[in-house]
Amino acid sequence: MADIKFIGTGSGKTSLNRFHSSFLVSTSNYNLLIDAGDGVSKALLSQGVDFTKINGILFTHLHPDHYTGLAALIVQMKMYKREEQLDIFINSKLVGVIKKFLINSYLFPERLGFSISYHKYSNDNRFAINNEISFLPRQNSHLISVSNLPQYKKQSFTCSSILLKLENKSIHYTGDIGDKSDLQLFREFKPDVIISEITHIELINILDAFGENKLPKNIIFTHISDGDEERIEKFLSDIVVIPKARFIIAYDGLKFTI
């Protein structure tokens, strides 16, 4: 059994009502933060999460609303006198970017008071964090529209959706996606839960991707901009044959047990 706590459920557009994308997965012996958008330190503090109790951080991609809170979070860990090693799980093509980001933020490894261990993952290869948590990343199409810019040919445009395996349960976290086809990246695994962003797709695409009889047990909507609640409520009110309880509109601080 694992607990999911949504730290931030907003989109890339800054909101007074929601922090940027991040959620915490807690098992019996590990706390994994997934994505750490701008303002994540304040978001964690507002929800009573101890900075020093986060064991690892997993990044799906490097848009600011998914990763730029890292530097400030590490500062807080230092100020709270963290001693335990921090694990960072990052695509192998992006490790250098993260390291440079921290150095350019004047966060030098020798002066933190704790070590950072970088764990490189690659798309389509399962990564086991421990005996309770593993994940399978797969490239999605979110950054395709900018990947062909000739002046940035040396830039990595990797952006991963992930299938989290928590003992005998699985969660498909879309991260940011580019097309409705990305919703089917893990269809063969029949995930128990899908946590889907709703900024870059239409809500009906989620139903179309699985069909009424193959929907996950729960569908959680996140990456929500101000005003989106009305759109979601209208969508749910139009659904007749599927129990409304299967759909959850995420909010900052929402707890979910799987």
LUMRO-693901 format. One record per residue (C-alpha): residue number from 1; residue in three letters; z, y, x. Coordinates in nm, 4 decimals. Example, Ala and Ser with C-alpha at 12.3 -4.5 7.8 and 13.67 -1.06 7.14 Angstrom:
! LUMRO-693901
ATOM   zami   badren         up      north       east
ATOM      1      ALA     0.7800    -0.4500     1.2300
ATOM      2      SER     0.7140    -0.1060     1.3670
! end
This chain:
! LUMRO-693901
ATOM   zami   badren         up      north       east
ATOM      1      MET     0.0000     0.0000     0.0000
ATOM      2      ALA    -0.0864     0.3491     0.1221
ATOM      3      ASP    -0.0163     0.6986    -0.0056
ATOM      4      ILE    -0.2812     0.9678    -0.0168
ATOM      5      LYS    -0.1755     1.3323    -0.0241
ATOM      6      PHE    -0.4360     1.6042    -0.0638
ATOM      7      ILE    -0.3566     1.8883     0.1730
ATOM      8      GLY    -0.6620     2.0984     0.0923
ATOM      9      THR    -0.9180     2.0508    -0.1833
ATOM     10      GLY    -1.1256     2.3667    -0.1602
ATOM     11      SER    -1.4876     2.4082    -0.0620
ATOM     12      GLY    -1.6250     2.6056     0.2300
ATOM     13      LYS    -1.5697     2.9251     0.0291
ATOM     14      THR    -1.2190     3.0523     0.0990
ATOM     15      SER    -0.9939     3.0562    -0.2058
ATOM     16      LEU    -0.6496     3.1882    -0.2942
ATOM     17      ASN    -0.5972     2.8747    -0.5025
ATOM     18      ARG    -0.6974     2.5947    -0.2653
ATOM     19      PHE    -0.6879     2.5323     0.1074
ATOM     20      HIS    -0.9888     2.3919     0.2905
ATOM     21      SER    -1.0656     2.0202     0.3139
ATOM     22      SER    -0.7961     1.7835     0.4368
ATOM     23      PHE    -0.5941     1.4868     0.3142
ATOM     24      LEU    -0.3191     1.2713     0.4584
ATOM     25      VAL    -0.3160     0.8914     0.4538
ATOM     26      SER     0.0301     0.7420     0.5028
ATOM     27      THR     0.1045     0.3741     0.5565
ATOM     28      SER     0.4261     0.2081     0.6680
ATOM     29      ASN     0.3766     0.3061     1.0315
ATOM     30      TYR     0.1007     0.5659     1.0604
ATOM     31      ASN     0.0120     0.9092     0.9204
ATOM     32      LEU    -0.3582     0.9877     0.9473
ATOM     33      LEU    -0.4869     1.3356     0.8661
ATOM     34      ILE    -0.8525     1.3348     0.7659
ATOM     35      ASP    -1.0277     1.6611     0.8442
ATOM     36      ALA    -0.8365     1.9773     0.9282
ATOM     37      GLY    -1.0071     2.2847     0.7941
ATOM     38      ASP    -0.9167     2.6457     0.8560
ATOM     39      GLY    -0.5588     2.7142     0.7467
ATOM     40      VAL    -0.4460     2.3511     0.7570
ATOM     41      SER    -0.1178     2.4399     0.9308
ATOM     42      LYS    -0.0070     2.6629     0.6436
ATOM     43      ALA    -0.1293     2.4048     0.3941
ATOM     44      LEU     0.0816     2.1330     0.5572
ATOM     45      LEU     0.3838     2.3618     0.5787
ATOM     46      SER     0.3559     2.4570     0.2113
ATOM     47      GLN     0.3666     2.0892     0.1182
ATOM     48      GLY     0.6573     1.9960     0.3414
ATOM     49      VAL     0.4601     1.7819     0.5847
ATOM     50      ASP     0.6240     1.7602     0.9278
ATOM     51      PHE     0.3703     1.8545     1.1968
ATOM     52      THR     0.5322     1.6140     1.4402
ATOM     53      LYS     0.4943     1.3165     1.2055
ATOM     54      ILE     0.1134     1.3249     1.2027
ATOM     55      ASN     0.0039     1.0399     1.4283
ATOM     56      GLY    -0.3694     1.0996     1.4262
ATOM     57      ILE    -0.6514     1.3207     1.2993
ATOM     58      LEU    -0.9942     1.1896     1.1964
ATOM     59      PHE    -1.2881     1.4295     1.1791
ATOM     60      THR    -1.6008     1.3669     0.9730
ATOM     61      HIS    -1.8010     1.6614     1.1080
ATOM     62      LEU    -1.7609     2.0046     1.2594
ATOM     63      HIS    -1.8143     2.2574     0.9853
ATOM     64      PRO    -1.5333     2.5186     1.0054
ATOM     65      ASP    -1.3769     2.4193     0.6732
ATOM     66      HIS    -1.3314     2.0672     0.8107
ATOM     67      TYR    -1.2132     2.1178     1.1686
ATOM     68      THR    -1.1272     2.4700     1.2852
ATOM     69      GLY    -0.7639     2.4408     1.1811
ATOM     70      LEU    -0.7129     2.1981     1.4706
ATOM     71      ALA    -0.6300     2.4546     1.7383
ATOM     72      ALA    -0.3663     2.6301     1.5280
ATOM     73      LEU    -0.2213     2.2941     1.4246
ATOM     74      ILE    -0.1800     2.1875     1.7865
ATOM     75      VAL    -0.0059     2.5186     1.8576
ATOM     76      GLN     0.2409     2.4391     1.5785
ATOM     77      MET     0.2968     2.0899     1.7165
ATOM     78      LYS     0.3760     2.2433     2.0532
ATOM     79      MET     0.6121     2.5014     1.9024
ATOM     80      TYR     0.7877     2.2279     1.7052
ATOM     81      LYS     0.8342     2.0471     2.0394
ATOM     82      ARG     0.6262     1.7452     1.9595
ATOM     83      GLU     0.6524     1.4717     2.2228
ATOM     84      GLU     0.4571     1.1825     2.0710
ATOM     85      GLN     0.0914     1.1331     2.1619
ATOM     86      LEU    -0.1618     1.2708     1.9139
ATOM     87      ASP    -0.4680     1.0574     1.8404
ATOM     88      ILE    -0.7971     1.2302     1.7637
ATOM     89      PHE    -1.0745     1.0177     1.6150
ATOM     90      ILE    -1.4099     1.1852     1.6621
ATOM     91      ASN    -1.7730     1.0843     1.6826
ATOM     92      SER    -1.8637     1.0112     2.0444
ATOM     93      LYS    -2.1291     1.2847     2.0338
ATOM     94      LEU    -1.8712     1.5489     1.9410
ATOM     95      VAL    -1.5825     1.4761     2.1786
ATOM     96      GLY    -1.6964     1.7367     2.4296
ATOM     97      VAL    -1.7190     2.0017     2.1585
ATOM     98      ILE    -1.3593     1.9423     2.0490
ATOM     99      LYS    -1.2268     1.9422     2.4054
ATOM    100      LYS    -1.4078     2.2665     2.4850
ATOM    101      PHE    -1.2857     2.4206     2.1594
ATOM    102      LEU    -0.9239     2.3540     2.2551
ATOM    103      ILE    -0.9658     2.4733     2.6136
ATOM    104      ASN    -1.1339     2.7917     2.4899
ATOM    105      SER    -0.8305     2.8364     2.2637
ATOM    106      TYR    -0.6157     2.8270     2.5803
ATOM    107      LEU    -0.4630     2.4961     2.4806
ATOM    108      PHE    -0.4481     2.3268     2.8178
ATOM    109      PRO    -0.3441     1.9575     2.8168
ATOM    110      GLU    -0.0967     2.0107     3.1004
ATOM    111      ARG     0.1026     2.2644     2.8987
ATOM    112      LEU     0.1227     2.1096     2.5535
ATOM    113      GLY     0.4280     1.8910     2.6034
ATOM    114      PHE     0.2475     1.5947     2.4472
ATOM    115      SER    -0.0732     1.4080     2.5210
ATOM    116      ILE    -0.3924     1.3971     2.3182
ATOM    117      SER    -0.5811     1.0693     2.3169
ATOM    118      TYR    -0.9473     1.0938     2.2133
ATOM    119      HIS    -1.0834     0.7887     2.0364
ATOM    120      LYS    -1.4620     0.7868     2.0161
ATOM    121      TYR    -1.6262     0.6294     1.7171
ATOM    122      SER    -1.9922     0.5690     1.6474
ATOM    123      ASN    -2.1705     0.5420     1.3172
ATOM    124      ASP    -2.2125     0.1928     1.1705
ATOM    125      ASN    -1.9343     0.0475     1.3862
ATOM    126      ARG    -1.5990    -0.0320     1.2316
ATOM    127      PHE    -1.3002     0.1237     1.4085
ATOM    128      ALA    -0.9528    -0.0282     1.3751
ATOM    129      ILE    -0.6712     0.2233     1.4149
ATOM    130      ASN    -0.4026    -0.0420     1.3681
ATOM    131      ASN    -0.3430    -0.3505     1.1549
ATOM    132      GLU    -0.3205    -0.1382     0.8383
ATOM    133      ILE    -0.5969     0.1204     0.8770
ATOM    134      SER    -0.9594     0.0885     0.9797
ATOM    135      PHE    -1.2698     0.2869     0.8954
ATOM    136      LEU    -1.6453     0.2488     0.8972
ATOM    137      PRO    -1.8418     0.5709     0.9546
ATOM    138      ARG    -2.2035     0.6162     0.8509
ATOM    139      GLN    -2.4345     0.9100     0.9069
ATOM    140      ASN    -2.5150     1.1047     0.5926
ATOM    141      SER    -2.7815     1.3660     0.5273
ATOM    142      HIS    -2.5609     1.6748     0.5104
ATOM    143      LEU    -2.6992     1.8409     0.8257
ATOM    144      ILE    -3.0597     1.7255     0.8033
ATOM    145      SER    -3.1788     2.0672     0.6868
ATOM    146      VAL    -3.0694     2.2279     1.0154
ATOM    147      SER    -3.1200     1.9375     1.2542
ATOM    148      ASN    -3.4837     2.0254     1.3232
ATOM    149      LEU    -3.4252     2.3787     1.4437
ATOM    150      PRO    -3.6146     2.3769     1.7753
ATOM    151      GLN    -3.3747     2.6099     1.9574
ATOM    152      TYR    -3.0861     2.3665     1.9011
ATOM    153      LYS    -3.2435     2.0372     2.0031
ATOM    154      LYS    -2.9516     1.9577     2.2336
ATOM    155      GLN    -2.6980     2.0120     1.9552
ATOM    156      SER    -2.5505     1.7085     1.7817
ATOM    157      PHE    -2.5885     1.7138     1.4051
ATOM    158      THR    -2.3815     1.4074     1.3312
ATOM    159      CYS    -2.1972     1.4153     0.9999
ATOM    160      SER    -2.0232     1.1040     0.8740
ATOM    161      SER    -1.9110     0.9661     0.5447
ATOM    162      ILE    -1.6397     0.7060     0.5943
ATOM    163      LEU    -1.5204     0.3886     0.4303
ATOM    164      LEU    -1.1453     0.3691     0.4795
ATOM    165      LYS    -0.9979     0.0208     0.4742
ATOM    166      LEU    -0.6268     0.0184     0.3910
ATOM    167      GLU    -0.5159    -0.3440     0.4071
ATOM    168      ASN    -0.7044    -0.4983     0.1119
ATOM    169      LYS    -0.8149    -0.1700    -0.0491
ATOM    170      SER    -1.1055     0.0566     0.0388
ATOM    171      ILE    -1.1847     0.4247    -0.0128
ATOM    172      HIS    -1.5249     0.5872     0.0215
ATOM    173      TYR    -1.4744     0.9441     0.1398
ATOM    174      THR    -1.8032     1.1271     0.1202
ATOM    175      GLY    -1.7033     1.4215     0.3383
ATOM    176      ASP    -1.9819     1.6744     0.2966
ATOM    177      ILE    -2.3111     1.5179     0.1910
ATOM    178      GLY    -2.6663     1.6391     0.1544
ATOM    179      ASP    -2.8180     1.4269    -0.1167
ATOM    180      LYS    -2.7169     1.1985    -0.4022
ATOM    181      SER    -2.8405     0.8978    -0.2019
ATOM    182      ASP    -2.5417     0.9495     0.0308
ATOM    183      LEU    -2.3175     0.8327    -0.2530
ATOM    184      GLN    -2.4516     0.4817    -0.2026
ATOM    185      LEU    -2.3833     0.4523     0.1704
ATOM    186      PHE    -2.1069     0.1942     0.1115
ATOM    187      ARG    -2.2170     0.0504    -0.2187
ATOM    188      GLU    -2.2253    -0.3078    -0.0888
ATOM    189      PHE    -1.8511    -0.2925    -0.0213
ATOM    190      LYS    -1.7659    -0.1997    -0.3813
ATOM    191      PRO    -1.4964     0.0537    -0.2855
ATOM    192      ASP    -1.1853     0.0752    -0.5016
ATOM    193      VAL    -1.1833     0.4544    -0.4897
ATOM    194      ILE    -1.4370     0.7240    -0.4122
ATOM    195      ILE    -1.3227     1.0664    -0.2991
ATOM    196      SER    -1.6289     1.2790    -0.3493
ATOM    197      GLU    -1.7111     1.6371    -0.2726
ATOM    198      ILE    -1.8814     1.8146    -0.5609
ATOM    199      THR    -2.0290     2.1216    -0.3914
ATOM    200      HIS    -2.3579     1.9735    -0.2767
ATOM    201      ILE    -2.4337     1.7326    -0.5632
ATOM    202      GLU    -2.4307     1.7251    -0.9395
ATOM    203      LEU    -2.1430     1.5373    -1.1014
ATOM    204      ILE    -2.3797     1.3166    -1.2966
ATOM    205      ASN    -2.5135     1.1884    -0.9642
ATOM    206      ILE    -2.1879     0.9974    -0.9146
ATOM    207      LEU    -2.2375     0.8068    -1.2378
ATOM    208      ASP    -2.6036     0.7464    -1.1597
ATOM    209      ALA    -2.5220     0.6145    -0.8123
ATOM    210      PHE    -2.3122     0.3280    -0.9420
ATOM    211      GLY    -2.3861     0.2724    -1.3082
ATOM    212      GLU    -2.1151     0.2501    -1.5718
ATOM    213      ASN    -2.0248    -0.1101    -1.4897
ATOM    214      LYS    -2.0051    -0.0632    -1.1126
ATOM    215      LEU    -1.8012     0.2536    -1.0836
ATOM    216      PRO    -1.4982     0.2420    -0.8534
ATOM    217      LYS    -1.1592     0.2111    -1.0189
ATOM    218      ASN    -1.0966     0.5806    -0.9580
ATOM    219      ILE    -1.3253     0.8726    -0.8803
ATOM    220      ILE    -1.1530     1.1736    -0.7263
ATOM    221      PHE    -1.3332     1.5076    -0.7182
ATOM    222      THR    -1.2621     1.7414    -0.4262
ATOM    223      HIS    -1.4263     2.0233    -0.2251
ATOM    224      ILE    -1.3836     2.2409    -0.5319
ATOM    225      SER    -1.4761     2.6095    -0.5501
ATOM    226      ASP    -1.3102     2.8618    -0.7787
ATOM    227      GLY    -1.4593     2.8203    -1.1233
ATOM    228      ASP    -1.5624     2.4578    -1.0725
ATOM    229      GLU    -1.2824     2.3292    -1.2942
ATOM    230      GLU    -1.4732     2.4416    -1.6017
ATOM    231      ARG    -1.7828     2.2562    -1.4857
ATOM    232      ILE    -1.5800     1.9412    -1.4231
ATOM    233      GLU    -1.4013     1.9597    -1.7584
ATOM    234      LYS    -1.7356     1.9999    -1.9372
ATOM    235      PHE    -1.8719     1.6971    -1.7517
ATOM    236      LEU    -1.5701     1.4840    -1.8432
ATOM    237      SER    -1.5794     1.5921    -2.2066
ATOM    238      ASP    -1.9360     1.4629    -2.2323
ATOM    239      ILE    -1.8411     1.1161    -2.1074
ATOM    240      VAL    -1.7854     0.8774    -2.3957
ATOM    241      VAL    -1.7931     0.5167    -2.2749
ATOM    242      ILE    -1.5877     0.5522    -1.9548
ATOM    243      PRO    -1.2096     0.6099    -1.9723
ATOM    244      LYS    -1.1254     0.9639    -1.8625
ATOM    245      ALA    -0.8263     0.8327    -1.6661
ATOM    246      ARG    -1.0629     0.6942    -1.4045
ATOM    247      PHE    -1.1580     1.0493    -1.3055
ATOM    248      ILE    -0.9156     1.2702    -1.1144
ATOM    249      ILE    -0.9614     1.6374    -1.0325
ATOM    250      ALA    -0.7892     1.6813    -0.6984
ATOM    251      TYR    -0.5608     1.9748    -0.6299
ATOM    252      ASP    -0.3599     2.0745    -0.3249
ATOM    253      GLY    -0.0501     1.8566    -0.3168
ATOM    254      LEU    -0.1910     1.5773    -0.5350
ATOM    255      LYS    -0.0395     1.2392    -0.4448
ATOM    256      PHE    -0.2230     0.9159    -0.5031
ATOM    257      THR    -0.1130     0.5606    -0.4207
ATOM    258      ILE    -0.3601     0.2843    -0.3484
! end
